[in-house]
């Protein structure tokens, strides 16, 4: 009997619910904000459970991170703007789960929020971006261990194009260093690629972020239908995916994103087929190969990083 990929995935999630549960960053839709007294008689706002560069820049009454009512999910998002400070010094809009270090010559971040689950497959969220000149925003996702001394997983996501409508991004996360488990998550977003304290950022770049989520797909998906004699590579894939197997009278390849939306459907007419994958955004996908008779011969998880 023919089974859809969604039905297969659904049954796997039921069987693997405990395995697929992971800790999400708190207040990752940036709905809840608090007012904090400044050091010069002023005040500023920050998203609860996050820290921002405002902690360092409020002393010069410059606030590069603000709450915006323009939101993808709920009623607010975080708005990050690169500002001019004084001389050649610029202020990146920064929001992070780490602690801010405020120094006259730059500062930085340390630590992160508590995180002791498995490292997820990917990170997703929604953003808008208006870069100034050739600027680019970025995010870095770090999982820390050994009392913050070891970075056991590091991923950087760059945002380079002007995006005026809320747009989903998805990026696979680097697996953990073998034998180490995370203790903290340092999740970081910046409105500019460069170090503003060194004059590298571009004033006027605006990055908006909302609805951030970590994704863990069950590892056992590939175990349900895994007929012998099939080979699918490379995985992760950046360009072309090669599929080898006995297609008989023909077969089909279906690829779904993590929301269950079909993003690719291809006919397989020979025992070796090459399918372009570089038209997909980076992230984790689920695939299914079916014969023309409706028999599922292979399912699995595919990481795309074009």
C-alpha positions as CSV (number, residue, x, y, z in Angstrom):
1,X,0.0,0.0,0.0
2,X,1.3,3.5,-0.9
3,X,2.4,5.6,2.1
4,X,3.0,9.3,1.9
5,X,6.3,10.7,3.3
6,X,4.3,12.8,5.8
7,X,2.5,9.7,7.1
8,X,5.9,8.0,7.6
9,X,7.3,11.0,9.3
10,X,4.3,11.3,11.5
11,X,4.7,7.8,12.8
12,X,8.4,8.3,13.4
13,X,7.7,11.4,15.4
14,X,5.2,9.5,17.6
15,X,7.8,6.7,18.2
16,X,10.7,9.1,18.7
17,X,9.0,12.0,20.6
18,X,11.4,11.8,23.5
19,X,14.4,11.8,21.3
20,X,13.2,14.8,19.2
21,X,12.5,17.1,22.2
22,X,15.1,19.8,22.6
23,X,15.4,22.9,24.6
24,X,14.4,26.0,22.7
25,X,16.0,29.5,23.3
26,X,13.8,31.4,25.7
27,X,11.7,34.3,24.3
28,X,12.9,33.5,20.8
29,X,10.0,35.3,19.2
30,X,11.1,38.5,21.1
31,X,7.6,39.1,22.6
32,X,8.7,40.0,26.1
33,X,10.9,43.0,26.8
34,X,12.0,44.8,30.0
35,X,13.1,48.4,30.7
36,X,16.5,48.7,32.3
37,X,17.8,51.8,34.1
38,X,20.9,53.3,32.3
39,X,24.0,54.8,33.9
40,X,23.4,58.4,32.9
41,X,19.8,58.8,34.0
42,X,18.4,57.2,30.9
43,X,16.9,53.8,30.3
44,X,16.8,51.2,27.6
45,X,14.9,48.0,26.7
46,X,16.1,44.5,26.1
47,X,14.3,41.3,25.2
48,X,14.0,39.1,28.4
49,X,16.4,36.2,28.5
50,X,18.6,38.0,25.9
51,X,21.4,40.5,26.1
52,X,22.2,43.3,23.7
53,X,24.9,45.8,22.8
54,X,22.7,48.5,24.5
55,X,24.3,47.4,27.8
56,X,27.6,48.8,26.4
57,X,26.4,51.8,24.4
58,X,23.7,53.3,26.6
59,X,26.5,55.3,28.3
60,X,26.7,57.4,25.1
61,X,22.9,57.3,24.7
62,X,23.1,55.2,21.6
63,X,20.7,52.2,21.4
64,X,21.3,49.9,18.4
65,X,18.7,47.3,19.4
66,X,15.0,48.2,19.8
67,X,11.7,46.5,20.0
68,X,9.7,46.7,16.8
69,X,5.9,46.2,16.3
70,X,6.7,44.9,12.8
71,X,6.7,41.1,13.5
72,X,6.4,37.8,11.7
73,X,5.1,36.0,14.8
74,X,3.2,37.7,17.6
75,X,3.3,41.4,18.2
76,X,7.0,42.3,18.2
77,X,10.5,41.4,16.9
78,X,14.1,42.6,17.5
79,X,15.4,45.4,15.3
80,X,19.1,45.7,15.1
81,X,20.7,48.8,13.4
82,X,24.4,49.8,13.0
83,X,24.9,53.3,14.4
84,X,27.6,55.9,14.4
85,X,29.1,56.4,17.8
86,X,32.0,58.9,17.7
87,X,35.0,59.3,15.3
88,X,35.4,56.1,13.4
89,X,33.7,54.0,16.0
90,X,30.5,52.3,15.0
91,X,27.9,50.3,17.0
92,X,26.7,47.0,15.6
93,X,23.2,46.0,16.6
94,X,23.8,42.9,18.6
95,X,21.4,40.5,20.4
96,X,22.7,37.3,22.0
97,X,22.1,34.7,24.7
98,X,25.7,35.2,25.9
99,X,26.8,37.8,28.4
100,X,28.1,41.1,27.0
101,X,31.6,42.3,27.8
102,X,31.9,46.1,27.7
103,X,35.3,47.5,27.1
104,X,36.4,50.9,25.7
105,X,38.3,49.3,22.8
106,X,35.6,46.8,21.7
107,X,34.4,44.2,24.2
108,X,32.6,41.0,23.2
109,X,30.6,38.2,24.6
110,X,31.1,35.2,26.9
111,X,29.2,32.2,28.0
112,X,25.6,31.6,27.0
113,X,22.3,30.2,28.2
114,X,22.1,26.7,29.8
115,X,21.7,24.0,27.2
116,X,22.3,20.3,27.9
117,X,20.3,18.5,25.2
118,X,21.6,17.0,22.0
119,X,22.9,19.5,19.4
120,X,20.0,20.1,16.9
121,X,20.1,19.5,13.2
122,X,19.4,23.1,12.2
123,X,18.3,26.6,13.2
124,X,15.4,28.4,11.5
125,X,13.9,31.8,11.9
126,X,12.5,34.8,10.0
127,X,14.3,38.0,9.1
128,X,14.4,41.2,7.1
129,X,17.5,43.0,6.1
130,X,18.5,46.3,4.6
131,X,22.3,46.4,4.3
132,X,24.1,49.7,3.8
133,X,26.6,49.6,0.9
134,X,28.0,46.1,0.7
135,X,27.4,45.2,4.4
136,X,26.1,41.8,5.6
137,X,24.5,40.7,8.8
138,X,25.3,37.4,10.4
139,X,24.5,34.9,13.1
140,X,26.8,32.6,15.0
141,X,25.6,29.6,16.9
142,X,28.0,28.1,19.4
143,X,27.6,25.2,21.8
144,X,30.0,25.3,24.7
145,X,31.4,22.7,27.1
146,X,34.0,22.4,29.8
147,X,32.9,25.5,31.7
148,X,32.8,27.6,28.5
149,X,36.4,26.7,27.7
150,X,35.5,24.4,24.7
151,X,33.4,25.4,21.6
152,X,32.2,21.9,20.5
153,X,30.0,23.2,17.7
154,X,30.3,26.4,15.7
155,X,28.0,27.6,12.8
156,X,27.9,30.9,11.1
157,X,25.0,32.1,8.9
158,X,25.5,35.2,6.7
159,X,22.7,37.5,5.4
160,X,24.0,39.4,2.4
161,X,20.9,40.4,0.3
162,X,18.2,43.1,0.8
163,X,15.1,41.3,2.1
164,X,12.0,43.6,2.6
165,X,9.5,40.9,3.5
166,X,9.7,38.5,6.3
167,X,11.7,35.6,4.9
168,X,12.4,32.2,6.4
169,X,16.1,31.1,6.8
170,X,17.3,27.6,7.7
171,X,20.8,26.5,8.3
172,X,22.3,23.1,9.3
173,X,24.3,23.1,12.5
174,X,27.8,21.6,12.8
175,X,27.7,18.3,14.7
176,X,29.4,18.2,18.1
177,X,33.0,17.3,18.7
178,X,33.0,13.6,19.3
179,X,32.6,12.6,23.0
180,X,31.5,16.0,24.2
181,X,28.1,17.2,25.3
182,X,27.0,20.8,25.4
183,X,26.5,22.8,28.5
184,X,25.6,26.2,27.1
185,X,24.2,27.8,23.9
186,X,25.6,31.1,22.6
187,X,23.2,32.4,20.0
188,X,24.3,35.7,18.4
189,X,22.9,38.0,15.7
190,X,24.6,41.2,14.4
191,X,23.4,43.8,11.9
192,X,26.9,44.1,10.4
193,X,29.7,41.7,9.5
194,X,32.6,43.8,10.8
195,X,33.7,45.0,14.2
196,X,32.2,48.4,14.7
197,X,34.8,49.3,17.3
198,X,37.4,49.0,14.5
199,X,35.3,51.0,12.1
200,X,34.5,48.0,9.9
201,X,30.7,48.1,10.1
202,X,28.4,50.1,7.8
203,X,26.2,52.7,9.4
204,X,22.5,52.3,8.5
205,X,22.4,48.5,8.1
206,X,19.1,47.3,9.6
207,X,18.5,43.6,10.5
208,X,15.2,42.4,12.0
209,X,14.9,38.9,13.5
210,X,11.9,36.9,14.8
211,X,10.6,33.4,15.5
212,X,14.0,31.7,16.0
213,X,13.8,27.9,16.6
214,X,16.1,25.0,16.9
215,X,15.1,21.9,14.9
216,X,15.9,18.2,15.7
217,X,14.5,15.6,13.3
218,X,14.3,12.1,14.6
219,X,17.4,10.1,13.6
220,X,15.3,7.0,13.0
221,X,13.6,8.3,9.9
222,X,16.1,6.5,7.7
223,X,15.4,3.2,9.4
224,X,11.8,2.8,8.2
225,X,12.4,2.2,4.5
226,X,16.0,1.5,3.6
227,X,16.0,-1.1,0.8
228,X,19.3,-2.7,0.0
229,X,21.1,-1.7,-3.3
230,X,20.4,2.1,-3.0
231,X,23.1,4.7,-2.6
232,X,22.5,8.4,-2.2
233,X,25.4,10.8,-1.9
234,X,26.9,13.2,-1.0
235,X,25.1,14.0,2.3
236,X,25.5,16.9,3.2
237,X,25.1,18.0,-0.4
238,X,26.0,21.4,-1.9
239,X,25.3,21.0,-5.6
240,X,24.2,17.7,-7.2
241,X,22.8,14.7,-5.5
242,X,23.6,11.3,-7.0
243,X,21.0,8.5,-6.6
244,X,21.9,4.9,-7.5
245,X,19.5,2.0,-7.3
246,X,17.3,-0.3,-9.4
247,X,14.5,1.9,-10.5
248,X,12.7,-0.9,-12.5
249,X,10.0,0.8,-14.5
250,X,10.8,4.1,-12.9
251,X,10.8,5.8,-9.5
252,X,10.2,9.3,-8.0
253,X,12.1,11.4,-5.5
254,X,10.2,13.6,-3.1
255,X,11.9,16.2,-0.9
256,X,10.1,17.9,2.0
257,X,11.4,20.8,4.2
258,X,11.0,20.5,8.0
259,X,7.5,22.0,7.9
260,X,6.3,19.2,5.6
261,X,6.2,21.3,2.5
262,X,7.2,19.6,-0.7
263,X,10.1,21.5,-2.2
264,X,11.3,19.1,-4.9
265,X,9.7,16.2,-6.9
266,X,11.8,14.4,-9.6
267,X,11.3,11.4,-11.9
268,X,14.1,8.8,-11.7
269,X,14.3,7.0,-15.0
270,X,17.7,5.4,-14.8
271,X,19.7,3.4,-12.2
272,X,22.0,6.4,-11.8
273,X,20.3,9.8,-11.5
274,X,21.7,13.2,-10.7
275,X,19.4,15.8,-9.1
276,X,20.3,19.5,-8.7
277,X,19.9,20.6,-5.0
278,X,21.6,24.0,-5.1
279,X,18.2,25.7,-5.7
280,X,17.2,24.9,-2.1
281,X,18.1,27.0,0.9
282,X,20.5,25.6,3.4
283,X,18.9,23.3,6.0
284,X,17.7,19.8,6.8
285,X,15.2,18.1,4.6
286,X,13.5,14.7,4.5
287,X,13.4,12.6,1.3
288,X,11.5,9.6,0.0
289,X,12.0,7.4,-3.1
290,X,9.1,5.5,-4.4
291,X,8.6,3.0,-7.2
292,X,6.0,3.7,-9.8
293,X,4.0,0.9,-8.2
294,X,3.8,3.0,-5.0
295,X,6.3,1.0,-3.0
296,X,8.6,3.2,-0.7
297,X,12.1,1.9,-1.2
298,X,14.1,4.6,0.7
299,X,13.5,7.5,3.1
300,X,16.0,9.5,5.0
301,X,17.3,12.9,6.2
302,X,19.3,15.1,3.8
303,X,21.4,18.1,4.8
304,X,21.7,20.8,2.1
305,X,24.4,23.5,2.2
306,X,24.6,25.2,-1.2
